[in-house]
Amino acid sequence: MADTVAESAEAPAAVRHAEEVMGTVFSFDVRGGDPAAVQSALEEAVAGLHRVDEVFSTYRDDSQVSRLARGELTVDECDPEVAEVLGLGAEAERTSDGWFSTSYGGRLDPTGIVKGWSVERAARRLATVPGVTGVSVNGGGDVQLLGVPGAERPWRVGVSDPLRPGGLAAVISAAGLDELAVATSGTAERGAHIVDPRTGRSAVTDLVAVTVVTPSVTWADCWATAAFAMGSRQGLRWLESLPGVEALLITAGDEVRCTGGLAARLG
């Protein structure tokens, strides 16, 4: 879980909203732009999230993904977003050597990529509104940051400490960057829900949380999930090999392991 912090005494006008959808809460913070135009774009973004839930939910028997999994639809008969997400999932599976997958136990389940992709898509839609200077979208702890909340004030994201409820393990700063994403996978909030694609069962590792920092929350979410399934040693080595990716890994024994460049993003 992560919380966005915007410190700004002289911040542009803000439009904020929280929406319950996809089994979690999406929080929006949009700075600058005409409030009416921002509100209109926000309503579009929220409607888009509910549409994504209708199309991709594995808990709805009538969703396109559920029907696709049962062989009642082909990919070509689904909304174009289904092919887009499955294509991204296939790319994530190749990059992670199979540690990330949109199929578990022979059944289609793109859950691991849909939320991050939805967060990023909503954030980028809001950033197109004329005059908007900064956007933060937080979907259940997966955060996409674009622009800045105010003059000389970067977005900052607090990363929850999985072993100390209410505490912070780190604060990530987007200072000097036009876009940054933060995503965490772990057991603190939802228990052992991360699947090892190689067994189809819950991943058993020495980790309790992996936080990934990179420009795109779509990939940050995927890489955090894959690294968690790998475990701390293999996961850290793999994350170090990915360009533009930094990470914080916390083990059940309260060991903290970081990629070499993470320190530059702390603050």
C-alpha positions in Angstrom: 0.0 0.0 0.0 1.2 3.5 -0.7 -0.1 7.0 0.0 0.6 10.0 -2.2 1.9 13.1 -0.5 1.9 16.5 -2.2 3.5 19.2 -0.2 2.7 22.6 -1.7 1.8 25.9 -0.2 1.3 27.4 -3.6 -0.2 24.4 -5.5 -2.5 24.9 -8.4 -6.2 24.3 -7.8 -6.8 20.6 -7.1 -9.6 18.3 -8.1 -9.7 15.2 -5.9 -12.0 12.1 -6.0 -12.1 8.6 -4.5 -14.0 5.8 -6.3 -14.7 2.3 -5.1 -14.2 0.0 -8.1 -12.5 -3.3 -9.0 -12.6 -4.4 -5.3 -10.5 -1.5 -4.1 -10.4 2.4 -3.9 -9.0 4.6 -6.7 -7.9 8.0 -5.5 -7.4 10.9 -7.9 -5.6 14.2 -7.4 -5.4 16.5 -10.4 -3.7 19.8 -10.3 -4.3 22.8 -12.6 -6.6 23.1 -15.6 -10.1 24.4 -15.8 -12.0 22.6 -13.0 -15.0 21.9 -15.2 -12.8 20.3 -17.9 -11.0 18.3 -15.3 -14.2 17.2 -13.7 -15.5 16.0 -17.1 -12.3 14.1 -17.8 -12.4 12.6 -14.3 -16.0 11.3 -14.9 -14.8 9.7 -18.1 -11.8 8.1 -16.3 -14.1 6.7 -13.6 -16.6 5.4 -16.1 -13.6 3.7 -17.9 -12.6 2.0 -14.7 -16.1 0.6 -14.2 -16.1 -0.6 -17.8 -12.7 -2.3 -17.2 -14.3 -4.1 -14.2 -17.2 -5.3 -16.3 -14.9 -6.6 -19.1 -12.0 -8.1 -17.1 -13.5 -9.2 -13.7 -12.9 -12.9 -13.1 -15.6 -12.8 -10.5 -18.3 -12.0 -13.0 -19.6 -14.9 -15.0 -20.7 -12.6 -17.8 -17.5 -10.6 -18.1 -15.7 -10.9 -21.4 -12.6 -12.4 -19.8 -14.7 -15.1 -18.0 -16.5 -15.9 -21.3 -13.2 -15.9 -23.1 -11.8 -18.3 -20.6 -14.8 -20.6 -21.1 -14.3 -20.5 -24.9 -17.5 -18.6 -25.5 -15.7 -15.7 -27.1 -12.6 -15.2 -29.1 -10.1 -12.4 -28.5 -11.3 -10.8 -31.7 -14.8 -10.8 -30.4 -13.9 -9.0 -27.2 -13.3 -5.2 -26.7 -9.9 -4.1 -28.2 -8.6 -3.5 -24.7 -8.7 -7.3 -24.0 -6.1 -7.9 -26.8 -4.1 -5.0 -25.6 -3.9 -6.3 -22.0 -3.2 -9.8 -23.1 -0.4 -8.5 -25.3 1.1 -6.6 -22.4 0.8 -9.7 -20.2 2.6 -11.8 -22.8 5.4 -9.3 -22.9 5.7 -9.3 -19.1 5.8 -13.1 -19.2 8.7 -13.1 -21.7 10.6 -10.4 -19.7 10.2 -12.3 -16.4 11.0 -15.7 -17.9 7.6 -16.9 -16.9 7.5 -15.6 -13.3 4.6 -13.3 -14.3 1.7 -14.8 -16.2 -1.9 -14.1 -17.1 -2.8 -17.8 -16.9 -2.8 -19.9 -13.8 -3.6 -23.6 -13.6 -4.6 -23.5 -17.3 -7.2 -20.7 -16.7 -7.0 -17.2 -18.1 -6.6 -14.6 -15.3 -5.2 -11.2 -16.3 -5.8 -9.8 -12.8 -2.1 -9.2 -12.2 -1.8 -6.6 -14.9 -5.3 -5.1 -15.2 -5.2 -2.8 -12.1 -1.8 -1.2 -12.9 -2.8 -0.7 -16.6 -6.1 0.8 -15.5 -4.4 3.3 -13.2 -1.9 4.4 -15.8 -4.6 4.7 -18.5 -6.7 6.9 -16.2 -3.8 9.1 -15.2 -2.7 9.7 -18.8 -6.2 10.6 -19.9 -6.4 13.2 -17.1 -3.0 14.6 -18.1 -4.3 15.5 -21.5 -6.7 18.1 -20.1 -5.3 21.6 -21.1 -3.6 23.4 -18.2 -3.2 20.3 -16.0 0.2 20.4 -14.4 0.1 17.3 -12.2 -1.8 14.0 -11.9 -1.7 11.4 -9.2 -3.8 8.2 -9.5 -3.6 5.6 -6.7 -5.4 2.3 -7.3 -5.2 0.3 -4.2 -1.5 1.2 -3.7 -0.5 1.2 -7.3 0.4 4.8 -8.0 1.0 6.7 -11.3 2.5 10.2 -11.0 2.6 12.7 -13.9 3.9 16.3 -13.8 4.1 18.1 -10.5 1.6 19.2 -7.8 3.1 22.7 -7.6 6.1 24.9 -8.3 9.2 23.2 -7.0 7.1 20.6 -5.1 7.4 17.0 -6.3 4.9 14.2 -5.8 6.0 12.0 -2.9 4.7 8.5 -2.1 4.9 6.8 1.3 5.5 3.1 1.2 3.8 1.3 4.1 6.0 -0.9 6.3 4.5 -4.5 6.0 5.9 -5.5 9.4 4.9 -2.4 11.3 1.3 -1.4 10.7 1.0 2.4 10.4 4.7 2.9 9.8 6.5 3.8 6.6 9.3 1.7 5.0 10.3 4.5 2.7 9.2 7.7 1.0 9.6 7.8 -2.8 10.1 11.2 -4.5 9.4 12.1 -8.1 11.7 15.1 -7.9 13.1 16.0 -11.3 10.9 13.5 -13.2 7.9 14.1 -15.4 6.5 10.7 -14.6 7.0 8.0 -12.0 5.1 5.0 -10.7 5.2 3.0 -7.5 3.7 -0.4 -7.0 3.9 -2.9 -4.2 3.2 -6.6 -4.1 3.1 -8.5 -0.8 1.2 -10.3 1.9 0.5 -7.6 4.4 -2.8 -6.3 3.0 -4.3 -9.4 1.3 -2.4 -12.4 2.7 -0.9 -15.0 0.4 -2.6 -14.0 -2.8 0.3 -13.9 -5.2 0.5 -17.1 -7.4 3.6 -18.9 -8.5 2.9 -19.4 -12.2 5.1 -22.5 -12.2 3.0 -24.3 -9.6 -0.4 -22.6 -9.8 -0.3 -22.2 -6.0 0.5 -19.4 -3.7 4.1 -18.2 -4.0 6.2 -19.4 -1.0 9.2 -17.1 -0.6 11.1 -15.2 2.0 9.5 -11.9 1.1 6.7 -10.0 2.6 6.8 -7.0 0.2 8.4 -5.8 -3.0 8.0 -2.2 -4.1 9.0 -1.3 -7.6 9.7 2.3 -8.8 9.7 2.9 -12.6 8.0 5.4 -15.0 5.0 3.1 -15.8 2.8 1.6 -13.2 1.6 -1.1 -15.6 5.1 -2.5 -15.5 5.8 -1.6 -11.9 2.9 -3.8 -10.9 4.0 -6.7 -13.1 7.6 -6.5 -12.0 6.7 -6.4 -8.3 4.5 -9.4 -8.6 7.1 -11.4 -10.5 10.0 -10.5 -8.2 7.9 -11.5 -5.2 7.3 -14.9 -6.6 11.0 -15.3 -7.3 12.1 -14.6 -3.7 14.6 -12.0 -2.5 17.9 -13.2 -4.0 16.7 -14.0 -7.5 14.1 -11.2 -7.5 16.7 -8.5 -6.6 19.2 -9.8 -9.3 16.4 -9.7 -11.9 15.2 -6.3 -10.9 18.7 -4.9 -11.1 18.9 -6.2 -14.7 15.9 -4.2 -15.8 16.6 -0.7 -17.2 15.0 2.2 -15.4 13.8 0.1 -12.5 14.5 0.5 -8.8 13.1 -1.5 -6.0 12.8 -2.1 -2.3 12.4 -5.7 -1.0 11.5 -6.6 2.6 11.9 -10.1 3.9 9.9 -11.9 6.6 13.1 -11.6 8.7 12.9 -7.8 8.5 15.8 -7.6 6.1 15.7 -4.7 3.6 17.3 -5.1 0.2 17.4 -2.4 -2.5 18.5 -2.0 -6.0 21.6 0.2 -6.5 19.9 3.3 -7.7 17.0 3.4 -5.2 18.7 5.9 -2.9 18.3 8.6 -5.6 14.5 8.3 -5.4 14.2 8.4 -1.6 13.0 11.6 0.0 
